[in-house]
Amino acid sequence: MDINKALSFVRDDPRWKDKFWPGATINFVFIPSFAAWGYMLETLTNVANGVALPMPEWTNFSGNWRKGLDLFVIRLIYGIVPLLLLCCGGFAFFSAGGAAILGLSSQRETQGLAASLAGILPILLGCLACVFVLLILLLWILEPAIVLQYATTGQIGAAFKFGDMFRFISSNLGDYAMAVIIPFIVPLIVVIPFACISGILGIIPIIGIIFSIVFSIVQAVLMFTLSFYLEMLRAHLYGQLLRASQSQVATTG
């Protein structure tokens, strides 16, 4: 997998400004960002097909919007269980607050109930938090396979064929790991230094606070740009992954 190419291919296109900035702007708004996700899928397909300049022109907005909507539905279905866990965690949190109020009561029975709830609810919250984190981590790991299953078939149901996904992952383990790890590392490299500088500037009285506010605005603009860049980075990494897997099948076949 050519990681350097995935990181730099956007700027390699002579018309990158005309292709990248509309996508970054669209990606900034929630509902129209479906088109940006569809654009990512089209870029992915071009990379897999070996197109020299894989970022397409913005001439298929409606088609990209529909594909992005399909991808949203897929991600929403996968996100149902974590969302339910969040709801359960919220219920447990408010129940803990209710237990604290009961604990203030002068009645012995309610105080006993409050003590029992106060002992159980933090453990329940901790367990829910651990399961939630594990599920989010699992979804992050499965994301390339989920996207590629849909990208290669155009069918929402294909994104839930777990047998095909696990066979794909096991057959392309090294490249797949890169496709998972790189999109996680790149934002950290960019965001952490900005956050540290902003925090240091905030310590300086008056002038530092002003600079910190300005710097935070710059950071927000950077995040707005970085979000679409990460979509393009994923598109190239996933496209390379798909092309490598297709080459492997052709060779073995």
C-alpha positions in Angstrom: 0.0 0.0 0.0 1.3 3.4 -1.1 0.7 5.6 2.0 2.6 8.6 0.7 0.4 8.6 -2.4 -2.8 8.4 -0.3 -1.6 11.4 1.7 -0.6 13.5 -1.3 -2.8 12.5 -4.2 -5.3 15.4 -3.6 -2.6 18.0 -4.4 -1.3 16.0 -7.3 -4.4 16.9 -9.3 -3.9 20.2 -11.3 -7.6 20.9 -10.7 -7.6 19.9 -7.0 -9.0 23.3 -5.8 -12.0 23.0 -8.1 -12.6 19.4 -6.8 -11.6 19.6 -3.1 -13.1 22.8 -1.9 -16.6 22.2 -3.1 -16.5 18.8 -1.3 -15.1 20.4 1.8 -17.9 23.0 1.8 -20.6 20.4 1.2 -19.1 18.2 3.9 -19.5 21.0 6.4 -23.3 20.8 6.2 -24.9 17.7 7.5 -27.6 16.7 5.0 -25.7 17.7 1.9 -22.7 15.9 3.1 -24.3 12.7 1.8 -23.0 14.0 -1.6 -19.5 14.2 -0.1 -19.7 10.6 1.1 -20.9 9.6 -2.4 -18.0 11.5 -3.9 -15.7 9.6 -1.6 -17.1 6.3 -3.0 -16.6 7.5 -6.6 -13.0 8.5 -5.8 -12.5 5.1 -4.2 -13.8 3.3 -7.3 -11.4 5.4 -9.5 -8.4 4.5 -7.4 -9.4 0.8 -7.5 -9.6 1.1 -11.3 -6.2 2.7 -11.6 -7.4 6.2 -12.7 -4.4 8.5 -12.7 -6.3 11.5 -11.2 -9.0 9.7 -9.2 -10.8 12.8 -7.8 -13.8 13.2 -10.2 -15.5 16.4 -11.3 -18.6 17.5 -9.4 -20.9 16.5 -12.3 -22.8 13.7 -10.5 -24.2 15.4 -7.4 -27.5 13.6 -7.3 -25.9 10.2 -7.8 -23.3 10.9 -5.2 -26.0 12.1 -2.8 -28.0 8.9 -3.2 -24.9 6.7 -2.6 -24.0 8.9 0.4 -27.5 8.4 1.8 -27.2 4.7 1.4 -23.9 4.8 3.3 -25.6 6.9 6.0 -28.3 4.3 6.4 -25.7 1.5 6.7 -23.8 3.5 9.4 -27.0 4.3 11.2 -28.0 0.6 11.4 -24.6 -0.3 12.7 -24.9 2.5 15.2 -28.2 1.4 16.7 -26.6 -0.8 19.4 -24.1 1.9 20.6 -27.0 4.4 20.6 -29.0 2.1 22.8 -26.1 1.8 25.2 -25.9 5.6 25.4 -29.6 5.7 26.2 -29.1 3.0 28.9 -26.1 4.9 30.3 -28.2 8.1 30.4 -31.0 6.3 32.2 -28.5 4.9 34.7 -27.0 8.3 35.3 -30.3 9.9 36.0 -31.2 7.0 38.2 -28.1 7.6 40.2 -29.2 11.2 40.6 -32.5 10.0 41.8 -30.8 7.6 44.3 -28.8 10.5 45.6 -32.0 12.4 46.2 -33.6 9.4 47.9 -30.5 9.2 50.1 -31.3 12.6 51.5 -34.7 11.4 52.7 -35.2 10.9 56.4 -37.1 7.6 55.9 -34.9 4.5 56.6 -36.5 2.4 53.8 -35.7 5.0 51.1 -32.2 5.5 52.5 -31.6 1.7 52.2 -32.8 1.7 48.6 -30.6 4.7 47.8 -27.6 2.9 49.2 -28.3 -0.2 47.1 -28.7 1.9 43.9 -25.7 3.9 44.7 -23.6 0.7 44.9 -25.0 -0.9 41.8 -25.4 2.0 39.3 -21.7 3.1 39.1 -20.8 -0.5 38.3 -23.5 -0.7 35.6 -22.3 2.6 34.2 -18.7 1.4 34.1 -19.8 -1.8 32.3 -21.9 0.1 29.8 -19.0 2.5 29.1 -16.6 -0.4 28.5 -19.0 -2.2 26.1 -19.7 1.1 24.3 -15.9 1.8 23.7 -15.4 -1.8 22.5 -18.3 -1.5 20.1 -17.0 1.8 18.7 -13.6 0.3 18.3 -15.1 -2.7 16.5 -17.0 -0.5 14.1 -13.9 1.6 13.4 -12.1 -1.7 12.5 -14.9 -2.9 10.3 -15.4 0.4 8.5 -13.2 -0.3 5.5 -14.9 -3.7 4.9 -18.3 -2.2 5.3 -17.6 0.6 2.9 -16.0 -1.7 0.3 -18.8 -4.2 0.5 -21.3 -1.5 -0.5 -18.9 0.2 -3.0 -18.4 -3.0 -5.0 -22.1 -4.0 -5.1 -24.1 -0.8 -4.7 -26.4 -2.8 -2.3 -27.1 -1.9 1.3 -27.5 -5.5 2.2 -24.0 -6.4 1.1 -22.6 -4.3 4.0 -24.1 -6.8 6.4 -22.6 -10.0 4.9 -20.2 -10.7 7.8 -18.8 -13.9 6.3 -17.7 -12.0 3.2 -16.3 -9.2 5.2 -14.2 -11.4 7.5 -12.9 -13.4 4.6 -11.9 -10.1 2.9 -10.1 -8.9 6.1 -8.3 -12.2 6.7 -7.1 -12.3 3.0 -5.7 -8.7 3.1 -4.7 -8.4 6.7 -1.6 -6.2 6.3 -3.1 -3.6 3.9 -6.4 -3.7 5.8 -4.6 -2.8 9.1 -3.0 0.3 7.3 -6.4 1.3 6.0 -7.7 1.3 9.6 -4.7 2.8 11.4 -3.7 5.7 9.1 -7.1 7.6 9.2 -6.8 7.4 13.0 -3.3 8.7 13.3 -3.5 11.6 10.8 -6.1 13.7 12.7 -4.1 13.2 16.0 -0.9 14.5 14.3 -2.8 17.7 13.3 -5.2 18.3 16.2 -3.0 17.6 19.2 -0.3 20.3 18.5 -3.1 22.8 17.8 -4.8 22.0 21.0 -1.6 22.3 23.0 -0.8 25.7 21.5 -4.3 26.9 22.1 -4.1 25.8 25.8 -0.7 27.5 26.3 -1.9 30.7 24.7 -4.9 30.7 27.0 -2.7 30.9 30.1 -1.2 34.2 29.0 -3.4 37.1 30.4 -5.5 39.2 28.1 -3.4 39.0 24.9 -3.0 35.3 25.3 -6.8 34.9 25.6 -7.3 36.9 22.4 -4.8 34.9 20.5 -6.3 31.7 21.9 -9.8 32.7 20.5 -8.3 33.5 17.1 -6.3 30.3 17.2 -9.5 28.4 18.1 -11.3 29.8 15.0 -8.3 28.8 12.8 -8.5 25.4 14.4 -12.2 25.1 13.6 -11.6 26.0 9.9 -8.8 23.5 9.8 -11.1 20.8 11.2 -13.7 21.7 8.6 -11.1 21.2 5.9 -9.5 18.1 7.5 -12.8 16.3 7.7 -13.2 16.1 3.9 -9.4 15.5 3.5 -9.9 12.4 5.7 -12.7 11.2 3.4 -10.3 11.5 0.5 -7.6 9.8 2.4 -9.9 6.9 3.2 -11.1 6.8 -0.4 -7.5 6.3 -1.6 -6.5 3.8 1.0 -9.7 1.8 0.5 -9.3 2.0 -3.2 -5.8 0.6 -3.0 -7.0 -2.1 -0.7 -9.7 -3.1 -3.2 -7.3 -3.1 -6.1 -4.8 -5.2 -4.2 -7.5 -7.7 -3.3 -8.7 -7.9 -6.8 -5.2 -8.5 -8.1 -4.7 -11.2 -5.5 -7.9 -13.0 -6.6 -6.9 -12.7 -10.3 -3.5 -14.2 -9.5 -4.8 -17.1 -7.5 -7.6 -17.6 -10.0 
